[in-house]
Amino acid sequence: MTTTATTAPANPDNTAVATQPIGYWSTATSKTVLQYIQSAMARLDITQPHWWVINHVNDSDEGLTRDELRVRLGVFVDNGQEMVGRAADGLLARGWLTADATGRLRLTDTGQEARGRIKERVDGLRAEIHEGIPDEEYVIALSVLQRMIRNVEAKAAQA
C-alpha cells in the first residue's frame, strides 16, 4: 500500500489542524483509502465497479439493464459509462451474472455466493478503516465535508 508522505498526527493540536488545507487532506484521505480498498479487492480478483454492479443488480428485484446500471453507477468513476459496461461483461464471463432475453441482468447462484464472500471482506475493510473512529465522529466528518461541498456549489452558482 502506498501512503502519503505526510500523515495525520496522532494527537493533533486543534489550532494547527484548523488552518490546514482541506483540499490536501481530502485528497490524501481519498487516495490512501481507495488504494487500500482497491488493493484488497484486487486480491479477490475484483474491482470496485464489479462490486457496485453486483450490489445494484442484487438490490433490484427485476434485474437491471446495462443502461440502467450506467445511469446509476456512471457518475462514481471517471469514464464510468465504459467502466460499468466492462464490469458487467466481466461478471457475465465469470458466470456471476446472467442476462435474460430483454437484457436484464441478474445474479446467478455463483454470483450470490461470491457476493457473500466479498461482502465479508468489504465489511472487514470498513472495520479496519474506521478503527478507533466512533460512528458519531464519522457522521460529523461526513457532514462537514458535505457542508463544504454545498458552500462551494452555492458560491460557484453566484459567480
URWOWO-V220106 format. One record per residue. N is the residue number from 1. RES is the residue in three letters. SS is DSSP state (~ for helix, > for strand, _ for the rest). PHI is phi in radians with two decimals (NA if undefined). OMEGA is omega in radians with two decimals (999 if undefined). Layout:
N,RES,SS,PHI,OMEGA  N,RES,SS,PHI,OMEGA
//
This chain:
1,MET,_,NA,3.06  2,THR,_,-1.60,3.09  3,THR,_,-2.06,3.13  4,THR,_,-1.30,-3.13  5,ALA,_,-1.18,3.14  6,THR,_,-2.01,3.14  7,THR,_,-1.74,-3.11  8,ALA,_,-1.17,3.10  9,PRO,_,-1.17,-3.13  10,ALA,_,-1.14,-3.13  11,ASN,_,-2.24,-3.03  12,PRO,_,-1.23,2.98  13,ASP,_,-1.44,-3.04  14,ASN,~,-0.96,-3.13  15,THR,~,-1.12,3.14  16,ALA,~,-1.18,-3.13  17,VAL,~,-1.15,-3.09  18,ALA,~,-1.07,-3.13  19,THR,_,-1.70,-3.12  20,GLN,_,-1.37,-3.06  21,PRO,_,-1.30,3.12  22,ILE,~,-1.12,-3.13  23,GLY,~,-1.04,3.13  24,TYR,~,-1.10,-3.03  25,TRP,~,-1.22,3.10  26,SER,~,-1.21,3.10  27,THR,~,-1.19,3.13  28,ALA,~,-1.07,3.12  29,THR,~,-1.11,-3.13  30,SER,~,-1.02,-3.12  31,LYS,~,-1.07,-3.09  32,THR,~,-1.14,-3.11  33,VAL,~,-1.17,-3.14  34,LEU,~,-1.11,3.10  35,GLN,~,-1.07,3.14  36,TYR,~,-1.13,3.14  37,ILE,~,-1.14,-3.11  38,GLN,~,-1.11,3.10  39,SER,~,-1.14,3.13  40,ALA,~,-1.12,3.13  41,MET,~,-1.19,3.12  42,ALA,~,-1.07,3.09  43,ARG,~,-1.16,3.05  44,LEU,_,-1.65,-3.13  45,ASP,_,1.11,3.03  46,ILE,_,-2.38,3.06  47,THR,_,-2.06,3.06  48,GLN,~,-1.04,3.09  49,PRO,~,-1.01,3.04  50,HIS,~,-1.01,-3.09  51,TRP,~,-1.09,3.13  52,TRP,~,-1.09,3.13  53,VAL,~,-1.08,3.14  54,ILE,~,-0.96,-3.08  55,ASN,~,-1.20,-3.13  56,HIS,~,-1.18,3.09  57,VAL,~,-1.15,3.13  58,ASN,~,-1.04,-3.07  59,ASP,_,-1.40,-3.13  60,SER,_,-1.85,-3.12  61,ASP,_,-1.05,-3.08  62,GLU,_,-1.72,-3.09  63,GLY,_,1.40,-3.13  64,LEU,>,-2.30,3.02  65,THR,_,-1.47,3.08  66,ARG,~,-1.03,-3.14  67,ASP,~,-1.10,3.11  68,GLU,~,-1.11,3.08  69,LEU,~,-1.11,-3.13  70,ARG,~,-1.07,3.12  71,VAL,~,-1.14,-3.10  72,ARG,~,-1.21,-2.94  73,LEU,~,-1.89,-3.05  74,GLY,~,-1.06,-3.11  75,VAL,~,-1.37,-3.04  76,PHE,~,-1.44,-3.09  77,VAL,_,-2.40,3.00  78,ASP,_,-1.07,-3.12  79,ASN,_,1.06,-3.00  80,GLY,~,-1.05,-3.11  81,GLN,~,-1.02,-3.13  82,GLU,~,-1.23,-3.11  83,MET,~,-1.08,-3.14  84,VAL,~,-1.14,3.10  85,GLY,~,-1.08,3.12  86,ARG,~,-1.15,3.12  87,ALA,~,-1.09,3.11  88,ALA,~,-1.08,3.11  89,ASP,~,-1.02,-3.14  90,GLY,~,-1.09,-3.14  91,LEU,~,-1.24,3.04  92,LEU,~,-1.13,-3.12  93,ALA,~,-1.12,3.11  94,ARG,~,-1.34,-3.07  95,GLY,_,1.46,3.12  96,TRP,_,-1.50,3.07  97,LEU,>,-2.14,2.99  98,THR,>,-2.34,3.11  99,ALA,>,-2.06,3.10  100,ASP,_,-1.50,-3.07  101,ALA,_,-1.09,3.14  102,THR,_,-1.62,3.12  103,GLY,_,1.52,3.11  104,ARG,_,-1.34,-3.11  105,LEU,>,-1.63,3.09  106,ARG,>,-2.41,3.07  107,LEU,>,-1.30,3.01  108,THR,_,-1.49,3.06  109,ASP,~,-1.05,3.10  110,THR,~,-1.10,3.09  111,GLY,~,-1.13,3.09  112,GLN,~,-1.11,3.11  113,GLU,~,-1.10,3.12  114,ALA,~,-1.11,3.12  115,ARG,~,-1.01,3.12  116,GLY,~,-1.08,3.12  117,ARG,~,-1.11,-3.10  118,ILE,~,-1.19,-3.14  119,LYS,~,-1.05,3.08  120,GLU,~,-1.02,-3.13  121,ARG,~,-1.22,3.13  122,VAL,~,-1.11,3.08  123,ASP,~,-1.08,3.08  124,GLY,~,-1.12,3.10  125,LEU,~,-1.08,3.12  126,ARG,~,-1.03,3.14  127,ALA,~,-1.09,3.13  128,GLU,~,-1.14,-3.11  129,ILE,~,-1.19,-3.08  130,HIS,_,-1.60,-3.09  131,GLU,_,-0.95,3.12  132,GLY,_,1.36,-3.13  133,ILE,_,-2.01,3.10  134,PRO,_,-1.11,3.14  135,ASP,~,-0.95,-3.13  136,GLU,~,-1.06,3.12  137,GLU,~,-1.20,3.12  138,TYR,~,-1.09,3.12  139,VAL,~,-1.07,3.12  140,ILE,~,-1.09,-3.13  141,ALA,~,-1.04,3.14  142,LEU,~,-1.15,3.13  143,SER,~,-1.07,3.12  144,VAL,~,-1.13,3.13  145,LEU,~,-1.08,3.12  146,GLN,~,-1.12,3.11  147,ARG,~,-1.13,3.10  148,MET,~,-1.08,3.11  149,ILE,~,-1.07,3.13  150,ARG,~,-1.07,3.12  151,ASN,~,-1.04,-3.11  152,VAL,~,-1.17,3.12  153,GLU,~,-1.09,3.13  154,ALA,~,-1.13,3.13  155,LYS,~,-1.17,3.14  156,ALA,~,-1.13,3.14  157,ALA,~,-1.18,3.13  158,GLN,~,-1.41,-3.06  159,ALA,_,-1.29,999
//
